[in-house]
Amino acid sequence: MRESYDTYHIFNLIGQYAELEPVLNAISGWLESHISDALVTIMLYSEHDQTLKLISGKQHFSNQYCKAVNNLKIGPQRGACGTAAFLRKLVISQDLMEDPNWAAYRALVKAEQLSSCWSMPIINARNILYGTFGTYYRTPKKPTKHNIRLLEQAASLVALAIELDDERQQKIAINEKYSSFYNYHPDVILELDLQGYVLNT
């Protein structure tokens, strides 16, 4: 039996600046509870390496499959997720054994008994790519308009969670910076802007 998830729980986690991975797992669980038979994964994008790292959904697949798709280079014919990240648009693979995007992964797909996959890129309002959603199915499945709206909503929730997590990490870094200053230089410290106004004390 799947744990019950709702958007209130997700927003509560995000608002409390929870660690990112539990938030992503909650969003995955929410999407799985709204799309029948979906096996949801979230992959986060590294701009430096141009790769996707598998974060959420590993429990649905074998270690061999997770290893094969982890640190996936984005590009054409890189499964649904690598292609969706590259094209920055929804990719629907109804038949993984026939879809050219999956040509290099057919042995893995057969071993995992996967039939379909839909992947939605996670992009923020400034067009920054954060990663992808993948929803896998063991029987052939085509998304409805409602399914696509759910994918879009989930992608927006992940983008929000990542942005707030980045903000939290920046605050931690600033606090650590000033903590070290106060520990080793207990005199008053002022941070000024270019016009000489005090930003922090």
C-alpha positions in Angstrom: 0.0 0.0 0.0 1.3 3.4 -1.0 1.7 6.2 1.5 -0.9 8.9 1.2 0.5 12.2 -0.2 -1.2 15.5 -0.9 -0.1 18.9 -2.0 -0.7 20.3 1.6 1.9 17.9 2.9 4.3 18.8 0.1 3.9 22.6 0.6 4.4 22.1 4.3 7.7 20.3 3.7 8.8 23.0 1.3 7.8 25.8 3.7 9.7 24.2 6.5 12.9 24.1 4.3 13.0 20.3 4.6 15.9 18.5 3.0 15.5 18.3 -0.7 15.4 14.5 -1.2 12.3 13.9 1.2 10.5 16.6 -0.7 11.2 15.0 -4.0 10.1 11.7 -2.7 6.8 13.2 -1.5 6.2 14.8 -4.9 6.9 11.5 -6.6 4.5 9.7 -4.2 1.9 12.4 -4.9 2.2 11.9 -8.7 2.1 8.1 -8.4 -1.1 8.4 -6.3 -2.7 10.4 -9.1 -1.6 8.4 -12.2 -2.5 4.7 -12.0 0.4 2.2 -12.4 3.0 5.0 -12.7 6.6 4.4 -11.5 7.9 7.8 -11.0 11.6 8.9 -11.1 13.2 12.4 -10.6 16.6 13.1 -12.2 18.5 16.3 -11.4 20.6 18.0 -14.0 24.2 19.0 -13.7 24.9 21.8 -16.2 28.7 21.3 -15.7 28.6 17.7 -16.7 25.5 17.9 -19.0 24.2 14.8 -17.1 21.1 13.7 -15.2 21.5 12.0 -11.8 18.8 9.6 -10.5 17.5 10.9 -7.2 14.0 9.6 -6.6 12.4 6.3 -7.7 15.3 3.9 -7.4 13.1 1.5 -5.5 11.2 0.6 -8.6 14.1 -0.7 -10.6 17.0 -3.2 -10.4 20.5 -2.0 -9.4 21.6 -2.7 -12.9 19.0 -0.4 -14.4 19.7 2.4 -11.9 23.4 2.2 -12.6 22.8 2.3 -16.4 20.6 5.4 -16.3 22.4 7.3 -13.5 24.7 10.2 -14.7 22.9 10.0 -18.0 24.3 12.4 -20.7 21.5 14.4 -22.2 21.0 14.4 -25.9 18.9 12.9 -28.7 18.1 9.2 -28.4 19.0 9.1 -24.7 15.8 7.5 -23.5 12.9 9.7 -22.6 14.6 11.7 -19.9 17.8 12.4 -21.6 15.9 13.5 -24.7 13.3 15.6 -22.8 16.2 17.4 -21.0 17.9 18.0 -24.3 14.8 19.2 -26.2 13.3 20.9 -23.1 9.9 19.5 -23.9 7.6 16.6 -22.9 8.7 13.3 -24.5 6.2 10.4 -24.7 7.5 6.9 -25.5 4.5 4.6 -25.8 6.5 1.6 -26.9 10.0 1.5 -25.6 11.0 -1.5 -27.7 10.1 0.5 -30.9 11.0 4.1 -29.9 14.3 5.2 -31.5 15.1 7.2 -28.3 15.4 3.8 -26.5 17.4 1.9 -29.1 20.5 1.8 -26.8 18.5 0.6 -23.8 16.2 -2.1 -25.2 18.0 -5.0 -23.4 17.6 -3.1 -20.1 13.9 -2.3 -20.9 13.2 -5.9 -21.7 14.8 -7.1 -18.5 12.8 -4.6 -16.4 9.6 -5.4 -18.2 8.9 -1.8 -19.0 6.5 -0.8 -21.8 6.1 3.0 -21.8 7.7 6.1 -20.4 6.7 9.8 -20.3 9.3 12.4 -19.4 8.7 16.0 -18.5 11.6 18.5 -18.1 11.8 20.5 -14.9 12.4 24.1 -15.9 12.0 27.3 -13.8 10.5 30.6 -14.8 13.9 31.8 -16.0 14.2 28.8 -18.3 16.9 27.1 -16.1 16.8 23.3 -16.5 16.7 21.5 -13.1 16.1 18.0 -14.3 13.3 15.7 -15.5 10.4 13.6 -14.3 10.1 10.1 -15.7 6.9 8.1 -15.3 7.3 4.5 -16.4 4.6 1.8 -17.0 4.8 -1.9 -17.4 1.9 -1.9 -19.8 1.5 0.5 -22.9 0.1 3.8 -21.8 -0.6 7.1 -23.5 -1.1 10.3 -21.4 -4.4 12.1 -21.2 -4.6 15.9 -21.0 -5.2 15.5 -17.3 -2.1 13.4 -16.9 0.0 16.0 -18.7 -1.4 18.7 -16.4 -0.3 16.6 -13.4 3.2 16.2 -14.8 3.4 20.0 -15.3 2.2 20.6 -11.7 4.7 18.1 -10.3 7.5 19.7 -12.3 6.5 23.2 -10.9 6.6 21.8 -7.4 10.1 20.3 -7.9 11.3 23.6 -9.4 10.0 25.5 -6.3 11.5 23.0 -3.9 14.9 23.2 -5.6 14.9 27.0 -5.6 14.0 27.2 -1.9 16.7 24.5 -1.1 19.3 26.6 -3.0 18.2 29.6 -0.9 18.5 27.5 2.3 22.0 26.4 1.3 23.0 30.0 0.6 21.7 31.1 4.1 23.7 28.3 5.7 26.8 29.3 3.8 26.4 33.0 4.9 25.7 32.0 8.5 28.9 29.8 8.5 30.8 32.7 7.0 29.8 35.2 9.7 30.1 32.6 12.4 33.7 32.1 11.6 34.3 35.9 11.5 32.8 36.3 14.9 34.6 33.4 16.4 38.0 34.6 15.2 37.3 38.4 15.0 34.9 39.3 17.8 34.9 43.0 17.0 31.9 44.4 15.1 31.9 43.5 11.3 30.0 45.6 8.8 29.3 44.6 5.2 28.7 47.6 2.9 27.3 48.0 -0.6 29.1 50.0 -3.3 27.3 53.2 -2.1 28.5 52.7 1.5 25.2 51.6 2.9 25.3 48.8 5.6 24.0 45.5 4.3 24.8 43.3 7.3 26.3 43.8 10.7 
